C-alpha cells in the first residue's frame, strides 16, 4: 500500500509539473510577443494593480530572487515604464513606481493576457476550478512546512 501511495504522489508531481509547464509556455510566449519578458511583465502588473512597491519586497511578491529585481527594474526604467522613487521617511528604501507609459502598456495588453489565461483554464468548470484552487493551496501550505 505504501509503495502505491508513493507512486501516486510521484505521478501527481509529474502531472502538476507538466500542466504548469504547458500553461506557462503559452502565457510566456504571449507576453514576449509584446516586447517584455515574463519577469518584466510580472513587475509591471504588480505595480499597476497594487501601486508603488518597495524594491526590496517585489521579489517575494512575484517569486523572483531579490538580486534579479535591480536588473529587471533597470531594464523597465530604460524602457520608460517605471521609475525609482526614494522614500522620504527612510533613505534605505526605494520604491518602484509605474509610469504613465507603463500603465498604458499594461492597459493595452492585460485584457488579452486575462482572456488567454481564462481560455487555458476553460478545461475546468467553475466548481472544478474552485476545488483545484483549494487543493493546490493545501499542497503549497503543506510544502512550506518542510
C-alpha positions as CSV (number, residue, x, y, z in Angstrom):
1,X,0.0,0.0,0.0
2,X,2.8,2.4,0.9
3,X,4.5,1.9,-2.4
4,X,1.3,2.7,-4.3
5,X,0.8,5.8,-2.2
6,X,4.4,7.0,-3.0
7,X,3.9,6.2,-6.7
8,X,0.6,8.2,-6.7
9,X,2.5,11.2,-5.2
10,X,5.2,11.0,-7.8
11,X,2.6,10.8,-10.6
12,X,0.8,13.8,-9.2
13,X,4.0,15.8,-9.1
14,X,4.8,14.9,-12.7
15,X,1.2,15.7,-13.9
16,X,1.3,19.0,-12.0
17,X,4.7,20.0,-13.4
18,X,3.7,19.2,-16.9
19,X,0.4,21.1,-16.7
20,X,2.3,24.1,-15.2
21,X,4.9,23.9,-18.0
22,X,2.3,23.7,-20.8
23,X,0.3,26.6,-19.4
24,X,3.3,28.7,-18.6
25,X,4.8,28.3,-22.1
26,X,1.6,29.7,-23.7
27,X,1.4,32.6,-21.4
28,X,5.1,33.5,-21.6
29,X,5.1,33.3,-25.4
30,X,2.2,35.8,-25.5
31,X,3.9,38.1,-23.0
32,X,7.2,38.1,-25.0
33,X,5.3,38.9,-28.2
34,X,4.6,42.3,-26.5
35,X,8.3,43.2,-26.1
36,X,8.8,42.3,-22.5
37,X,9.9,39.2,-20.7
38,X,7.7,37.4,-18.2
39,X,9.5,38.9,-15.2
40,X,9.2,42.4,-16.5
41,X,5.5,41.8,-17.1
42,X,5.1,40.5,-13.6
43,X,6.7,43.6,-12.1
44,X,4.6,45.9,-14.3
45,X,1.4,44.0,-13.5
46,X,2.2,44.1,-9.7
47,X,2.8,47.9,-9.8
48,X,-0.3,48.5,-12.0
49,X,-2.6,46.6,-9.7
50,X,-1.0,47.2,-6.3
51,X,0.6,50.6,-6.6
52,X,4.1,51.6,-5.7
53,X,6.2,48.9,-4.1
54,X,9.5,48.9,-2.1
55,X,12.0,47.3,-4.4
56,X,13.2,45.0,-1.5
57,X,9.7,43.4,-1.4
58,X,9.0,43.0,-5.2
59,X,11.0,39.7,-5.4
60,X,8.9,38.0,-2.8
61,X,5.6,39.2,-4.4
62,X,6.5,37.9,-7.9
63,X,8.6,34.9,-6.8
64,X,11.9,36.2,-8.0
65,X,15.3,36.3,-6.4
66,X,15.9,39.8,-4.9
67,X,19.2,40.1,-6.8
68,X,17.4,40.0,-10.1
69,X,15.0,42.7,-9.2
70,X,17.5,45.5,-9.7
71,X,18.3,44.2,-13.2
72,X,14.6,44.0,-14.2
73,X,13.9,47.4,-12.7
74,X,16.8,48.9,-14.6
75,X,15.5,47.4,-17.9
76,X,12.0,48.7,-17.3
77,X,13.3,52.1,-16.3
78,X,15.3,52.3,-19.6
79,X,12.1,51.4,-21.4
80,X,10.4,54.3,-19.6
81,X,7.8,52.0,-17.9
82,X,8.8,52.6,-14.3
83,X,10.8,54.9,-12.2
84,X,12.5,54.7,-8.8
85,X,11.2,56.9,-6.0
86,X,13.2,57.5,-2.8
87,X,11.2,57.0,0.4
88,X,11.1,60.4,2.2
89,X,10.9,58.7,5.6
90,X,13.7,56.1,5.2
91,X,16.6,56.7,2.8
92,X,17.3,52.9,2.8
93,X,14.0,52.3,1.0
94,X,13.4,52.9,-2.7
95,X,10.0,52.4,-4.3
96,X,9.3,51.2,-7.9
97,X,6.6,53.3,-9.5
98,X,4.9,52.5,-12.8
99,X,4.9,55.4,-15.2
100,X,2.0,56.6,-17.4
101,X,3.7,54.7,-20.3
102,X,3.9,51.6,-18.2
103,X,0.2,51.9,-17.2
104,X,-0.8,52.3,-20.8
105,X,1.2,49.3,-21.8
106,X,-0.4,47.1,-19.2
107,X,-3.9,48.6,-20.0
108,X,-3.3,47.6,-23.6
109,X,-2.1,44.1,-23.2
110,X,-3.7,42.9,-19.9
111,X,-7.2,42.2,-21.3
112,X,-5.7,39.7,-23.9
113,X,-3.5,38.2,-21.1
114,X,-6.5,37.8,-18.9
115,X,-8.5,36.2,-21.7
116,X,-5.7,33.8,-22.7
117,X,-5.4,32.6,-19.1
118,X,-9.2,32.2,-18.9
119,X,-9.1,30.2,-22.1
120,X,-6.3,28.0,-20.9
121,X,-8.3,27.3,-17.7
122,X,-11.5,26.5,-19.6
123,X,-10.9,22.8,-19.4
124,X,-12.3,23.0,-15.9
125,X,-15.8,24.2,-15.0
126,X,-16.2,26.7,-12.1
127,X,-16.6,24.1,-9.4
128,X,-13.5,22.2,-10.6
129,X,-11.6,25.5,-10.6
130,X,-12.6,26.2,-7.0
131,X,-11.7,22.6,-6.0
132,X,-8.3,22.9,-7.8
133,X,-7.6,26.2,-6.1
134,X,-8.3,24.7,-2.6
135,X,-6.3,21.5,-3.3
136,X,-3.3,23.4,-4.7
137,X,-3.4,25.9,-1.8
138,X,-3.4,22.9,0.6
139,X,-0.4,21.4,-1.2
140,X,1.5,24.7,-1.2
141,X,0.9,25.3,2.5
142,X,2.0,21.8,3.4
143,X,5.1,22.2,1.3
144,X,6.0,25.4,3.2
145,X,6.2,23.4,6.4
146,X,9.1,21.2,5.2
